[in-house]
Structures are given as structure tokens and as C-alpha cells.
Amino acid sequence: MGRNGPSTKAMLDNLFSPQLGNMQRALDQTTKRQALIMTNMANVNVPGYKRKDIDFHVALQGHIAEQYKMDLEQKAAQDASDQTSIRVDGNNVDMEKEVMSVHETALHFEALTNITSTYFANLKNVIREGK
């Protein structure tokens, strides 16, 4: 803290860090989900393989309690998925569902990158107007 109040860095961190952190977590979560879906597709012929997935919304939660609750719900959903099989060999990967998930995740990622790009474009405009 400076003589006249909080430092400029602290003020900027308070203004921008929450939004940037949320965008980063959402993009990270989307990338992780895409990797899991690709793993599911690669293991479509592995007997006993159980598909894995994650929820986009976990990364967007701001409160630890909410994230913990979502983690528990996600684990319960994964456990339920592990109990099901669509084939005799115990594998529960449905290629149609995985392909749909790939497209859904790609759209989600595109939307997030557009939001992030717009955020930085607006920030750039604010900085230019300040000159």
C-alpha cells in the first residue's frame, strides 16, 4: 500500500484478475474435456473401458464450496457412468455421443476465445482513450 492508498498494481489486480482467472479456468477446462473425449474415442474398442468426462461449469464457479459440490456431483455422475455398459465387453463409449461432445466442446471453446478476444479488445480501447 502506498502513501495515498492501495498501489496501482493492487487496484489493477482487483479489477482484472477475477475476469482473467475465470476465462483462463474455462479455457483450461474446455481443453481438458477435449483431451478426455479424444481418449474416449481412442479407447472405443478396449474391453471394459469406461468413458470419462468433466463438467464445463466447475471451472466457472467462483466459490470453493460450490466447486467442491460440483466435484462431488461430477464424481457421482462418473461413478454412474462406470456402472453402465452399452456393449457386452463392458465398454461404455458411444461414438455418436463422443462426436457430439467434440462439436459441443469446440463450440464452447470458440465462444470462450471470442469472449476473451472481445475482453482484450475492449481493454485496449479503454487504454487508448486514456491517452
C-alpha positions in Angstrom: 0.0 0.0 0.0 1.3 3.4 -1.0 1.1 6.6 0.9 -2.2 7.5 -0.7 -3.9 4.2 -0.6 -3.5 0.9 -2.5 -0.9 0.6 -5.1 -1.7 0.8 -8.8 -0.8 -2.9 -9.2 -3.2 -3.9 -6.4 -6.0 -1.8 -8.0 -5.4 -3.4 -11.4 -5.3 -6.9 -9.9 -8.7 -6.2 -8.2 -10.2 -5.0 -11.5 -8.9 -7.6 -13.9 -7.7 -10.7 -12.1 -11.2 -12.2 -11.4 -12.3 -12.0 -15.0 -9.0 -13.2 -16.5 -8.8 -16.0 -14.0 -12.4 -17.2 -14.9 -11.6 -17.0 -18.6 -8.4 -19.0 -18.1 -10.1 -21.7 -16.0 -12.9 -22.0 -18.5 -10.4 -22.4 -21.4 -8.3 -24.9 -19.4 -11.4 -26.9 -18.6 -12.5 -26.9 -22.2 -9.1 -28.2 -23.3 -9.1 -30.9 -20.6 -12.5 -32.0 -21.7 -11.5 -32.2 -25.3 -8.5 -34.4 -24.3 -10.8 -36.7 -22.4 -13.2 -37.1 -25.3 -10.3 -37.9 -27.6 -9.1 -40.5 -25.1 -12.6 -42.0 -25.0 -12.7 -42.2 -28.8 -9.2 -43.8 -28.9 -10.4 -46.5 -26.4 -13.7 -47.3 -28.1 -12.5 -50.9 -28.8 -10.9 -51.5 -25.4 -12.9 -54.1 -23.4 -14.0 -52.7 -20.0 -13.0 -49.1 -20.8 -15.3 -46.6 -19.1 -15.7 -43.2 -20.7 -14.6 -40.1 -18.8 -15.9 -36.6 -19.0 -15.8 -33.3 -17.0 -18.3 -30.5 -16.5 -17.6 -27.1 -18.0 -19.3 -25.4 -15.2 -16.8 -26.5 -12.5 -14.2 -24.1 -13.9 -16.7 -21.2 -13.8 -17.6 -21.5 -10.1 -16.1 -18.7 -8.0 -16.6 -20.3 -4.6 -14.7 -23.2 -3.3 -17.8 -24.7 -1.6 -19.6 -24.6 -4.9 -16.7 -26.2 -6.7 -16.5 -28.9 -4.1 -20.2 -29.6 -4.5 -19.8 -29.7 -8.3 -16.8 -32.0 -7.9 -18.9 -34.4 -5.8 -21.7 -34.3 -8.4 -19.3 -34.9 -11.2 -17.8 -37.9 -9.3 -21.3 -39.3 -8.8 -22.0 -38.9 -12.5 -18.7 -40.6 -13.4 -19.5 -43.4 -10.9 -22.9 -43.9 -12.5 -21.3 -43.9 -16.0 -18.8 -46.5 -14.8 -21.7 -48.8 -13.8 -23.3 -48.7 -17.3 -22.1 -50.5 -20.4 -23.6 -50.3 -23.9 -21.7 -53.4 -25.1 -21.2 -56.9 -23.9 -17.4 -56.4 -23.4 -18.1 -53.7 -20.7 -17.1 -50.7 -22.7 -19.5 -47.8 -22.5 -18.1 -45.5 -25.1 -20.8 -44.4 -27.6 -19.1 -42.9 -30.6 -22.1 -40.8 -31.6 -22.2 -39.2 -28.1 -18.4 -38.6 -28.3 -18.6 -37.0 -31.7 -21.4 -34.7 -30.4 -19.3 -33.9 -27.4 -16.4 -33.0 -29.6 -18.6 -30.5 -31.5 -20.1 -29.1 -28.3 -16.7 -28.6 -26.8 -15.4 -26.9 -30.0 -18.3 -24.5 -29.9 -17.7 -23.8 -26.3 -14.0 -23.2 -26.9 -14.8 -20.9 -29.8 -17.3 -18.9 -27.7 -14.7 -18.5 -24.9 -12.0 -17.4 -27.3 -14.4 -14.8 -28.8 -15.3 -13.6 -25.3 -11.6 -13.4 -24.3 -10.7 -11.6 -27.6 -13.5 -9.1 -27.0 -12.4 -8.5 -23.4 -8.9 -7.6 -24.5 -10.1 -5.5 -27.5 -12.3 -3.5 -25.1 -9.4 -3.2 -22.6 -7.2 -1.9 -25.4 -9.8 0.7 -26.4 -10.0 1.9 -22.8 -6.3 2.3 -22.6 -6.2 4.2 -25.9 -8.9 6.5 -24.8 -6.9 7.3 -21.7 -4.1 8.9 -23.7 
